[in-house]
Amino acid sequence: MPLTELRVHTSRAFALLLASWLLAWPGGASARDVVIAGGIEGRTYQRYAANLGSKLPAFKVRYRQTAGSSENLDLLAAGEVDIGFAQVDVFATRIRSERERFEKLGIVGRLADECVFLAYRKGGSVTSEEGLQAQVDGRKPKLSVGDPQGGMHTTWLLLKEIQPAFGATAIDFTGGTLALNHLATGMLDAVGWVTDPRNHDHKLLRAVFANDSLDILEIDDPSLAYTLPQGTVVYELKEVSISRGMRPRKITTVCTGSAVFARPGIEPRLMDAVSDVLSLDREAILSLD
């Protein structure tokens, strides 16, 4: 090979080798793509996802908007996302029904409380927890749980197993503020969602307090406290604040937890990076400011 061609060949080989180093190096020219499954736009999991992504500078982070816990677990099991957030009760339900599919997910760690909020119409047919356990004017009380792939749907199904009297409800999948508008006009009897109780800026909670005809139910049935045989706490009753100020209003409701999950076969470097953030800078993920 002529000397000139040899130099060109050597230069190209070095350039390719250098490029491969840069691609593989953390924070290099093209950091590894990481997809984080969050939740509904403007809700808690979307904030968690953005907060976590900001703490992973060695990776090129993309976000996937989802319906919440159930969809996140499905996407993780299918390997379509790398990291996702989900409720502990939803994960427990999936393990019970499809163990082989979901037991391979990596659990990075528990994150925060997730509590049930049930909105009702003042002066309506359902004004207490007991109102969801009996017929209303000869019909089942109508409860909206939002998207069927969201956490509230699975939560309500499990709560009905624990307290069969909740089987009196008819489930509706109207979501968002439209569900609350239907509640205010009498088309629904209650609207439920699950979220971090510190999120006083949650859109549905703000919408309830913006409408004088609506309020939030207390849930205080001790039979709803539920722990798995191996000791994992799935549900517990807690007193949570639903408003800010010098004298915040508090209610009792049933709470589960949220956790960070990883897809099967996730790269150890990414798993370690997410675990480090969860262990050393957990409050940064949980920030709702």
C-alpha positions in Angstrom: 0.0 0.0 0.0 1.4 3.4 -0.9 2.5 5.6 2.0 -0.1 8.2 1.3 -3.0 5.6 1.3 -1.6 4.1 4.5 -1.7 7.5 6.2 -5.3 8.0 5.1 -6.3 4.5 6.2 -4.6 5.0 9.6 -6.3 8.4 10.1 -9.7 6.9 9.3 -9.2 4.0 11.7 -8.1 6.4 14.5 -11.1 8.6 13.8 -13.5 5.6 14.0 -11.9 4.4 17.3 -12.1 7.9 18.8 -15.7 8.2 17.8 -16.5 4.9 19.4 -14.8 6.1 22.6 -16.8 9.3 22.6 -20.1 7.4 22.1 -19.4 5.1 25.0 -18.0 7.7 27.4 -20.5 9.0 29.9 -21.6 12.5 28.8 -19.7 12.1 25.5 -20.7 13.2 22.0 -23.9 11.0 22.1 -24.8 9.8 25.6 -26.9 6.7 25.9 -30.6 7.3 25.3 -32.7 6.7 28.4 -36.5 6.7 28.3 -38.4 7.5 31.6 -42.1 6.8 31.8 -43.9 9.4 33.8 -47.6 10.0 33.8 -50.3 12.4 32.7 -49.1 15.9 31.7 -49.1 18.2 34.7 -49.5 15.4 37.3 -47.1 14.1 39.9 -45.3 11.4 38.0 -44.4 13.7 35.2 -42.7 16.0 37.7 -40.9 13.0 39.2 -39.7 12.0 35.8 -38.4 15.5 34.9 -36.7 15.7 38.3 -35.0 12.4 38.0 -33.9 13.1 34.4 -32.2 16.3 35.5 -30.0 14.3 37.8 -28.7 11.9 35.1 -26.3 14.2 33.2 -24.3 11.2 31.7 -27.4 10.1 29.8 -29.6 11.6 27.1 -33.0 11.4 28.7 -36.3 11.3 26.9 -39.7 11.2 28.6 -42.8 9.2 27.7 -46.2 10.6 28.7 -48.5 7.8 30.0 -51.7 7.1 31.8 -49.8 6.2 34.9 -48.9 3.1 37.0 -50.5 0.3 35.0 -49.2 1.6 31.6 -45.8 2.2 33.0 -45.5 -1.4 34.3 -46.6 -2.7 30.9 -44.1 -0.6 29.1 -41.3 -1.7 31.5 -42.2 -5.3 31.1 -42.1 -4.9 27.3 -38.8 -3.2 27.4 -40.2 0.0 25.7 -39.0 2.3 28.5 -36.0 2.0 30.9 -37.3 3.6 34.1 -40.8 4.2 35.3 -42.9 5.1 38.4 -45.8 3.0 39.7 -47.9 2.5 42.8 -46.9 -0.4 45.1 -50.5 -1.7 45.1 -50.6 -1.8 41.3 -47.4 -3.7 41.2 -48.6 -6.2 43.8 -51.8 -6.8 41.7 -49.7 -7.4 38.6 -47.4 -9.9 40.4 -50.5 -11.8 41.7 -52.1 -12.0 38.2 -49.0 -12.3 35.9 -46.0 -13.2 38.0 -43.8 -14.4 35.1 -44.3 -11.2 33.2 -43.6 -8.7 36.0 -41.3 -10.5 38.5 -38.3 -9.7 36.3 -38.7 -5.9 36.7 -36.0 -4.3 38.8 -37.2 -2.4 41.9 -34.9 0.5 42.4 -36.6 1.6 45.6 -39.7 3.0 47.3 -40.3 6.7 46.7 -43.3 8.4 48.4 -46.8 8.0 49.7 -49.6 7.8 47.1 -53.1 8.4 48.6 -56.6 8.0 47.4 -58.7 11.1 46.9 -62.4 10.8 46.3 -64.4 13.9 45.3 -68.1 14.1 45.9 -71.0 16.5 45.4 -72.3 18.3 48.5 -75.9 17.4 48.9 -75.6 14.5 46.4 -76.5 10.9 46.8 -72.9 9.9 47.9 -71.5 12.1 50.7 -69.5 9.5 52.7 -67.5 6.3 52.2 -70.6 4.3 53.1 -72.5 5.9 50.2 -70.2 3.9 47.8 -71.3 0.7 49.5 -75.0 0.7 48.7 -77.4 1.5 45.9 -78.4 5.0 45.1 -82.1 5.4 44.2 -82.2 1.8 43.0 -79.0 2.0 41.0 -75.3 1.5 41.6 -73.4 4.7 42.6 -71.2 5.9 39.7 -67.5 6.3 40.4 -65.1 7.7 37.8 -61.6 6.3 38.1 -60.1 8.0 35.1 -58.0 6.2 32.5 -58.3 2.4 32.7 -54.5 2.2 32.4 -54.1 4.6 35.4 -53.4 3.7 39.0 -56.8 4.6 40.4 -58.6 1.9 38.4 -56.3 -0.9 39.7 -56.4 0.6 43.2 -60.2 0.5 43.2 -60.3 -3.1 42.0 -58.0 -4.2 44.9 -59.9 -2.1 47.4 -63.1 -3.9 46.3 -61.4 -7.2 47.0 -60.4 -6.1 50.5 -63.9 -4.5 51.1 -66.4 -6.3 49.0 -69.1 -3.7 49.9 -67.4 -1.4 47.4 -68.6 -3.8 44.7 -71.8 -1.7 44.8 -70.1 0.9 42.6 -70.4 1.2 38.8 -67.0 2.2 37.4 -66.8 5.0 34.9 -63.6 6.0 32.9 -64.3 9.7 32.3 -61.0 11.5 33.2 -59.7 14.8 34.2 -61.7 17.9 35.0 -64.4 16.6 32.7 -65.2 14.0 35.3 -65.5 16.7 38.0 -67.8 18.7 35.7 -70.0 15.6 35.3 -69.9 15.1 39.1 -71.1 18.7 39.7 -74.0 18.2 37.3 -75.1 14.9 38.8 -73.9 12.6 36.0 -71.4 11.0 38.4 -71.6 10.3 42.2 -67.8 10.4 42.9 -64.5 10.9 41.2 -61.3 9.2 42.4 -57.6 9.6 41.8 -54.3 8.6 43.5 -51.5 11.0 44.0 -48.7 12.2 46.3 -50.6 13.9 49.2 -48.0 16.8 49.2 -49.1 17.8 45.7 -51.6 20.5 46.6 -51.3 21.9 43.1 -52.7 18.7 41.6 -55.2 19.9 38.9 -58.1 17.8 40.1 -57.7 18.9 43.8 -57.5 22.5 42.7 -60.6 22.0 40.5 -62.5 20.6 43.5 -61.7 23.6 45.7 -62.6 26.0 42.8 -66.2 24.6 42.8 -68.2 25.3 45.9 -70.5 22.3 45.2 -67.7 19.7 45.5 -65.5 18.4 48.4 -63.3 15.4 49.3 -64.5 12.3 51.2 -62.9 10.8 54.3 -61.9 7.1 54.0 -61.4 5.6 57.5 -62.5 2.0 57.3 -59.8 0.1 59.3 -60.4 -3.1 57.2 -58.7 -1.4 54.3 -55.2 -1.5 56.0 -53.6 -4.4 54.0 -50.2 -6.0 54.3 -48.9 -8.9 52.2 -47.9 -12.2 54.0 -44.2 -11.4 53.5 -44.6 -8.1 55.3 -44.9 -5.6 52.4 -47.3 -2.8 53.4 -49.8 -2.3 50.5 -52.4 0.0 52.2 -52.5 1.9 55.4 -54.8 4.7 56.7 -53.2 8.1 57.0 -54.1 11.6 57.9 -53.1 13.9 55.1 -53.3 17.6 54.5 -55.4 18.7 51.5 -54.7 22.4 51.8 -51.9 24.8 52.7 -51.9 27.7 55.2 -51.6 28.3 58.9 -54.5 25.8 59.6 -54.3 23.2 56.8 -57.4 21.0 56.5 -56.7 17.3 57.0 -58.6 14.2 56.1 -58.1 10.5 56.7 -57.7 8.3 53.6 -56.1 5.1 52.4 -52.5 5.3 51.1 -50.2 3.1 49.3 -46.6 3.9 48.1 -44.9 4.7 44.8 -41.7 3.2 43.7 -39.1 3.5 40.9 -38.9 0.5 38.6 -36.4 -0.6 35.9 -37.0 -2.8 32.8 -35.6 -6.3 32.7 -31.9 -6.4 31.7 -31.3 -2.7 32.3 -27.6 -1.7 32.0 -25.9 -1.8 35.4 -24.4 1.7 34.9 -27.9 3.2 34.5 -29.3 1.2 37.4 -26.5 2.4 39.6 -27.0 6.0 38.5 -30.7 6.0 39.3 -30.1 4.2 42.6 -27.5 6.8 43.5 -30.0 9.6 42.9 -32.7 7.8 44.9 -30.4 7.1 47.8 -28.4 10.4 47.9 -30.8 13.0 46.5 -34.3 11.5 46.9 -35.9 14.9 47.9 -34.8 16.3 44.5 -37.0 13.7 42.8 -39.9 14.4 45.1 -39.7 18.2 44.7 -43.1 19.5 43.5 -42.1 23.2 43.3 
